[in-house]
Amino acid sequence: MSADGSRRKRQGGKSIPASTEAAPGRVRTVKEIAAAANVSVATVSRALQRPEVVSEATRLHIQEVVKRLGYTPNALARNLRTARTRLIIALLPDIANPFFSQVIRGIEQVAHENGYSVLLGETQSSLVREQAYADMVAARQADGIITMSHRVPAIPIQGRLPVVNACEYVKDQQISSVYVDNVAGARAAVDYLVTLGHRDIAFIAGPPTSPICIDREQGYRLALEAARLPCNPALAALGDFSIEAGERAIELLLAQGQSFSAVFCSNDEMAIGAMRALASHGLRVPHDVSVVGFDDIRFSRYMTPSLTTVAQPKNALGREAMSMLIELLNDAEVPPRKRVLSADLVVRGSTAPCQARRG
């Protein structure tokens, strides 16, 4: 019998195996290696694939564990699926929407820290465009996708889809998502208007196919219900997240002779359009009509008056989405999760106590 780690020892008349840590032919998972080294899966991956980005102490420690477990670097590399492009695709519906800029920056930051590059894909909400990018993953031209829409394109591969949903979310429990609590954010905005004495509060909704827009409408309704105020369907208008949609919505409400002292918009761009339309009709914000948006895009604070809005942690959304995707790429057995971040009301100059009902 050879004198290697497979030798069996005798103890108390029984034959027992030597330590299995270095047993040849044993293929462990990446999670076992990370657990033995007491580091994350991502850290193991970086130490073996891009050692220059890991501290010397951590790198040496991981190398010692790899050696102790009986792995060669090539065997472990197969476990880590090193046949990668180091490219991920970030899909967004509208590159002109300033909301996405900080989300993309967060994605880029974590991607760069982990040796990945990011390809931006503007889909213009087109299923054909979304599928074209998804086909790149199936063809191994990219490793995974972060999608910022309410749909997840089909990728004809076996196992877990290398996809993370950011900002929006899908009901599929197998898809990891990171987004804010849109119901709570919208409710906080309308609650604030109620505390200012507003009773006739108009609402400019976003696309009805979007789950987050449905959630924001729910927050609006819950706030009115809690204040025992009627939810008047005539005070609601539909938009598409654009500045022009906000203008059209206000024009419609005014043309119909609706009375309102405040308006809550499903995003900042529509709020900016609403403010422009109100001004064109000689209505002052906030003296005549208070306006609240959602997102806290960069331009919101530079409006005159500056826009009260619900601030999303945009950079954090991007960083978390990329971290979740890297985790999935390193270990397909990581369970999917839905992470919900908080959104905070930022009070600025576009809101004020209700002076009188506009008639």
Beta strands, then each sheet from edge to edge (+ up, - down):
strand 1: 8-11
strand 2: 14-17
strand 3: 87-92
strand 4: 117-122
strand 5: 144-147
strand 6: 163-166
strand 7: 176-180
strand 8: 201-205
strand 9: 236-238
strand 10: 262-265
strand 11: 290-295
strand 12: 308-311
strand 13: 338-341
strand 14: 344-346
sheet 1: 1+ 2-
sheet 2: 4+ 3+ 5+ 6+ 7+ 13+
sheet 3: 9+ 8+ 10+ 11+ 12+ 14-
end
